[in-house]
């Protein structure tokens, strides 16, 4: 019987994610399925030589007079012409922008079957009355075929003004084209809905352009494999534990607290736990080399390597961050929680614990339900103001260097309700890697 397949070492996953290998394999597989070449190996060699998978591929669509150009050519002829034009070396390497096509679902499918798949689709829209009014103001230069407008884009050259003519498209014909557009657009939307952005064209051109640029410069989330490896850093009381629990619960990743990991090692009476116990009993920090051995063992466990993890409580300074990196434990999402000192004191100094049940309470936010419970509540020595101040000072002494070390980190405003914080963290998780 064959031995079960072992998971990849963490360094292999890091290398593949950082260099986009999974996305590259995904794109190559798409090309193979579309073109079905006789010699797949040679086809992919040529693909790698010629294609730039990061080059822009943009479709700009919309009804007549919305701010893009459209042409009326039969579907099959259009697809052949576009395939010839967009398959040349310049378009493959530098990218392309396709205006006014596809106009219906059939044309969109023809594009896909030809291997022409846009990354971004921008759809301009405006009320029909606005578009009809715009069309009535259009003027055409028969010499250069440039299009001008009596209100928005009137030429300054008098000679150009004198030779401008009205387009042949009447208001009745314009209404027919709009009706046809509205009839066909749902089919196009169905094809491109995951990569489509609608932009209101009834606003200044600069604003339309700005919104379109912002969208086409974003990178869509890849369907390639992604294993979350998250790091939560922040002062005590900033909500790292709660957010880690929420993220772990929703996404099924492993929630790891460094301090809890050390206590578990002591409770399990492991060899490393025996080394840790004197430090925990005396209140002294555990040496980094011991912590790293325990962390490495846990983060290299099969559940962490396959499901991903969220870690808090380590690293606390840049030296510990460098130790993690040398051990090939490299997070792909780092979050710094920011919370004012006054809010930290308010959150922590009023925490109490019931020594009978172990239940935690807060004097303001979650008071004990009965006077009897209230009378027996105790305060953890760590939650006294003098202790809080020392821990916060220690964090801020090292925070700046850690932030510089993790330069692609996200910053969380922790001085708000937990659920907006969770939504922000979640949005950062589903974004592409920096």
C-alpha positions in Angstrom: 0.0 0.0 0.0 1.4 3.4 -0.9 2.3 5.8 1.9 -0.1 8.8 2.2 1.1 11.9 0.4 2.9 14.3 2.7 2.0 18.0 2.6 4.4 20.4 1.1 6.9 22.2 3.4 5.7 25.7 4.2 8.6 27.2 2.2 7.3 25.7 -1.0 3.8 27.2 -0.5 5.4 30.6 0.3 7.5 30.5 -2.8 4.5 29.5 -5.0 2.2 32.1 -3.6 4.7 35.0 -3.7 5.7 34.3 -7.3 2.2 33.6 -8.6 2.9 30.0 -9.6 -0.6 28.9 -8.8 -2.1 31.6 -10.9 0.3 30.9 -13.7 -0.7 27.2 -13.7 -4.4 28.3 -13.7 -3.9 30.5 -16.7 -1.9 27.8 -18.6 -4.7 25.3 -17.9 -7.3 27.8 -19.3 -5.3 28.2 -22.5 -5.0 24.4 -22.9 -8.7 23.9 -22.5 -9.6 26.7 -24.9 -7.1 25.8 -27.7 -6.7 22.0 -27.2 -3.4 21.9 -29.1 -2.0 18.6 -30.5 1.3 19.2 -28.7 0.5 20.6 -25.3 4.1 20.9 -24.1 5.3 22.9 -27.1 2.1 25.0 -26.9 2.8 26.0 -23.3 6.5 26.7 -24.0 5.3 29.2 -26.7 2.7 30.6 -24.3 5.3 31.2 -21.6 7.6 32.9 -24.2 5.0 35.3 -25.6 2.3 35.9 -23.0 2.3 38.5 -20.2 -0.3 37.3 -17.8 -0.3 40.6 -16.0 -1.0 42.7 -19.1 -4.3 44.6 -19.1 -7.2 43.1 -21.0 -10.2 45.5 -20.8 -13.6 45.7 -22.5 -15.5 49.0 -22.4 -19.2 48.6 -23.0 -22.3 50.7 -22.8 -25.3 52.1 -24.8 -24.9 54.5 -27.7 -23.6 58.0 -26.7 -22.5 56.7 -23.3 -18.9 57.7 -24.0 -17.4 54.8 -26.0 -17.4 53.9 -29.6 -19.4 51.0 -31.2 -19.3 49.4 -34.6 -21.9 47.2 -36.4 -20.2 44.2 -38.0 -21.6 40.6 -38.2 -20.7 38.5 -35.1 -18.5 35.9 -36.8 -16.6 38.5 -38.8 -16.1 40.6 -35.7 -14.7 37.7 -33.7 -12.2 36.8 -36.5 -11.0 40.4 -36.9 -10.6 40.8 -33.2 -8.8 37.5 -32.8 -6.3 38.5 -35.5 -5.7 41.9 -34.0 -5.5 40.9 -30.3 -3.4 37.8 -31.0 -0.4 39.8 -32.3 2.7 40.1 -30.2 2.1 43.7 -29.1 -1.4 43.0 -27.7 -0.2 39.8 -26.0 2.7 41.5 -24.2 1.3 45.0 -23.6 -2.4 44.2 -23.2 -5.4 45.7 -25.0 -8.6 47.8 -24.6 -11.7 46.7 -26.7 -14.4 49.3 -27.1 -18.1 48.5 -27.8 -17.7 44.7 -28.2 -19.2 42.3 -27.4 -22.8 43.7 -27.8 -24.6 40.5 -27.0 -24.2 37.1 -25.4 -23.4 35.3 -28.7 -20.5 37.7 -29.4 -19.2 37.2 -25.8 -19.2 33.4 -26.3 -17.4 33.8 -29.6 -14.7 35.8 -27.9 -14.3 33.2 -25.2 -14.1 30.3 -27.7 -11.4 32.3 -29.4 -9.4 32.5 -26.2 -10.0 36.3 -25.8 -11.0 36.7 -22.2 -11.0 40.2 -20.6 -9.8 40.8 -17.1 -11.9 43.8 -16.5 -15.2 44.9 -18.1 -16.3 48.5 -17.6 -20.0 49.3 -18.5 -21.0 52.9 -18.8 -24.7 53.7 -18.1 -27.0 56.7 -18.1 -30.7 57.4 -18.4 -32.1 57.1 -22.0 -33.2 60.7 -22.0 -29.6 61.8 -21.2 -28.2 59.6 -24.0 -30.7 60.8 -26.6 -29.9 64.4 -25.7 -26.2 63.7 -26.0 -26.7 62.1 -29.4 -28.5 65.2 -30.7 -25.5 67.4 -29.8 -23.0 65.1 -31.6 -21.1 66.5 -34.6 -18.8 64.6 -37.0 -15.6 66.0 -38.8 -15.9 64.3 -42.2 -12.2 65.0 -42.8 -10.7 63.3 -39.7 -13.8 61.3 -38.6 -13.3 62.9 -35.1 -16.5 63.2 -33.1 -17.3 66.4 -31.2 -20.2 67.7 -29.1 -21.9 71.1 -29.1 -21.9 71.2 -25.3 -19.1 69.0 -24.0 -16.4 69.0 -26.6 -16.6 71.9 -29.1 -13.4 72.4 -31.2 -11.7 75.8 -30.7 -10.5 75.8 -34.4 -13.1 77.8 -36.5 -12.2 75.8 -39.6 -13.1 72.6 -37.9 -16.3 74.1 -36.6 -17.4 75.1 -40.1 -17.0 71.6 -41.6 -18.7 69.7 -38.8 -21.9 67.8 -39.8 -24.7 66.2 -37.9 -24.5 62.3 -37.7 -27.1 60.3 -39.6 -28.5 58.7 -36.4 -32.0 60.3 -35.8 -33.7 60.3 -32.4 -36.0 57.5 -33.6 -33.1 55.3 -34.7 -31.3 56.2 -31.4 -34.3 55.0 -29.4 -34.3 51.7 -31.4 -30.6 51.1 -30.6 -31.2 51.8 -27.0 -34.0 49.3 -26.9 -31.8 46.7 -28.6 -29.0 47.4 -26.1 -31.3 46.9 -23.1 -32.6 43.7 -24.6 -29.1 42.3 -25.2 -27.2 43.5 -22.1 -28.5 41.0 -19.6 -26.9 38.2 -21.6 -23.5 40.0 -21.7 -23.9 40.7 -17.9 -24.4 37.0 -17.3 -21.1 36.1 -19.0 -19.0 38.8 -17.3 -20.8 39.5 -14.0 -17.7 38.5 -11.9 -15.4 41.0 -13.6 -17.9 43.7 -14.5 -18.1 47.2 -13.0 -20.9 49.7 -13.9 -20.0 53.4 -13.9 -22.5 56.3 -14.2 -21.6 58.1 -17.4 -23.8 61.1 -16.5 -21.0 62.9 -14.7 -17.9 64.8 -15.7 -15.5 62.9 -17.9 -12.7 63.2 -15.4 -14.8 61.5 -12.7 -15.8 58.7 -15.1 -12.2 58.2 -16.1 -11.0 58.2 -12.5 -13.5 55.5 -11.5 -12.6 53.4 -14.5 -8.9 53.6 -13.9 -9.3 52.7 -10.2 -11.2 49.6 -11.2 -9.0 48.4 -14.0 -5.9 48.8 -11.8 -7.3 46.4 -9.2 -6.4 42.7 -9.3 -9.3 40.2 -9.1 -9.1 37.5 -6.4 -7.5 34.5 -7.9 -9.1 31.0 -7.8 -5.6 29.6 -7.2 -4.9 27.9 -3.9 -4.4 30.2 -0.9 -3.5 29.0 2.6 -4.1 31.8 5.2 -1.2 32.4 7.4 -2.1 35.4 9.5 -0.4 37.4 12.2 -2.2 39.7 14.7 -0.1 42.3 16.5 -1.3 45.0 18.9 -1.3 46.3 22.4 -3.1 44.4 25.2 -6.9 44.9 25.1 -7.0 45.7 21.4 -9.3 42.7 20.6 -6.8 40.3 18.9 -8.2 37.2 20.8 -11.8 37.9 19.8 -11.0 38.6 16.1 -8.8 35.5 15.9 -11.6 33.4 17.3 -14.1 34.9 14.8 -11.8 34.4 11.9 -10.9 30.8 12.9 -14.5 29.9 13.4 -15.7 31.2 10.0 -12.8 30.0 7.9 -11.9 26.8 9.7 -8.2 27.9 10.3 -6.2 27.1 13.4 -6.2 29.7 16.1 -2.9 29.9 18.0 -2.0 32.0 21.0 1.6 31.8 21.8 1.1 32.2 25.6 -1.6 29.5 25.6 0.7 27.3 23.6 3.4 27.5 26.3 0.9 26.7 29.0 -0.3 23.7 27.1 3.3 22.5 26.8 3.7 22.7 30.6 0.4 21.0 31.2 1.3 18.2 28.8 4.6 17.7 30.7 6.6 17.6 27.4 10.4 18.0 27.5 10.0 21.5 26.2 7.2 22.1 28.7 9.6 21.2 31.5 12.0 23.9 30.3 9.2 26.4 30.1 7.7 25.8 33.5 10.3 27.6 35.7 9.9 30.7 33.6 6.1 30.7 33.8 6.1 30.0 37.5 8.6 32.9 38.2 6.9 35.3 35.8 10.0 35.8 33.6 9.8 35.7 29.8 10.5 32.4 28.1 13.7 32.5 26.0 13.1 33.0 22.3 14.9 29.8 21.3 12.5 27.6 23.4 9.4 29.5 22.2 10.5 29.1 18.6 10.9 25.3 19.0 7.4 25.0 20.3 6.0 27.4 17.7 7.8 25.6 14.8 6.4 22.2 15.9 2.8 23.6 16.1 2.9 25.6 12.9 4.4 22.7 10.9 1.6 20.3 12.1 -0.6 19.0 9.3 -3.7 20.9 10.3 -1.8 24.3 10.2 -0.2 23.4 6.9 -3.4 22.4 5.2 -6.0 24.7 6.8 -3.8 27.8 7.6 -3.4 29.6 10.9 -3.8 32.9 12.8 -1.1 33.6 15.4 -1.1 36.2 18.2 1.4 36.9 21.0 4.5 36.4 18.8 6.6 38.1 17.6 6.8 40.9 20.1 9.9 42.5 18.6 11.9 42.6 15.4 14.4 39.9 16.6 11.5 37.5 17.1 10.1 38.4 13.7 13.5 37.6 12.1 13.6 34.3 13.9 10.2 33.4 12.4 11.5 34.4 8.9 14.6 32.3 9.3 12.4 29.3 10.3 10.5 29.8 7.0 7.3 30.8 9.0 6.2 33.7 6.8 2.7 35.1 7.3 0.9 36.3 4.2 -1.4 38.6 6.1 -0.2 40.8 9.0 -2.6 43.0 11.0 -1.6 45.8 13.5 -4.4 46.7 15.9 -4.4 50.3 17.0 -6.1 51.4 20.1 -5.7 54.6 22.2 -4.2 54.2 25.7 -7.4 55.5 27.4 -9.5 52.8 25.7 -7.0 50.1 26.7 -7.3 51.2 30.4 -11.1 51.3 30.2 -11.2 47.8 28.6 -8.7 46.0 30.8 -8.9 47.7 34.3 -12.6 46.9 34.6 -12.3 43.2 33.8 -13.1 40.8 36.5 -13.2 37.0 36.8 -15.5 34.7 38.9 -13.2 32.3 40.8 -16.1 29.8 41.1 -17.2 29.4 37.5 -14.2 31.0 35.7 -16.6 33.3 33.9 -15.3 36.7 32.8 -17.1 40.0 33.3 -16.6 43.7 32.7 -17.8 46.2 35.3 -19.3 48.4 32.5 -19.7 46.4 29.3 -20.8 43.0 30.9 -21.6 43.3 34.6 -22.3 40.3 36.8 -25.9 39.3 36.7 -26.4 39.1 40.5 -25.1 40.8 43.6 -23.8 37.5 44.9 -21.6 36.9 41.9 -20.6 40.6 41.9 -19.3 40.2 45.5 -16.9 37.4 44.7 -15.4 38.7 41.5 -11.6 39.1 41.5 -9.3 41.2 39.4 -6.3 39.6 37.6 -3.1 41.3 38.7 -2.2 41.8 35.0 -5.3 44.0 34.7 -4.2 46.5 37.3 -3.3 49.9 35.8 0.4 49.8 36.7 0.8 46.4 35.0 -1.2 47.5 31.9 1.0 50.6 31.5 4.2 48.5 31.5 2.8 46.1 28.9 1.6 48.9 26.7 4.9 50.7 26.9 6.7 47.4 26.0 4.5 47.0 22.9 5.0 50.6 21.7 8.8 50.4 22.2 8.9 47.6 19.6 5.9 48.3 17.4 7.6 50.7 15.0 10.4 48.3 14.0 7.9 45.5 13.6 5.7 47.6 11.4 8.7 48.4 9.2 9.7 44.7 9.1 6.2 43.8 8.0 5.8 46.6 5.4 2.8 45.1 3.7 0.8 44.9 6.9 -2.8 46.1 7.3 -3.8 48.5 10.0 -6.9 48.0 12.1 -8.8 50.7 14.0 -9.6 48.6 17.1 -11.5 51.4 18.8 -14.9 50.4 17.5 -17.4 47.6 17.7 -16.1 44.1 17.0 -18.1 43.3 13.9 -17.0 46.3 11.7 -13.4 45.2 12.7 -14.2 41.6 11.7 -15.6 42.8 8.3 -12.5 44.9 7.6 -10.1 42.0 8.5 -12.3 39.6 6.3 -12.1 42.0 3.3 -8.3 42.1 3.6 -8.1 38.3 3.7 -10.0 37.9 0.4 -7.8 40.6 -1.3 -5.0 39.3 -3.6 -1.5 39.1 -2.0 0.3 42.5 -1.9 
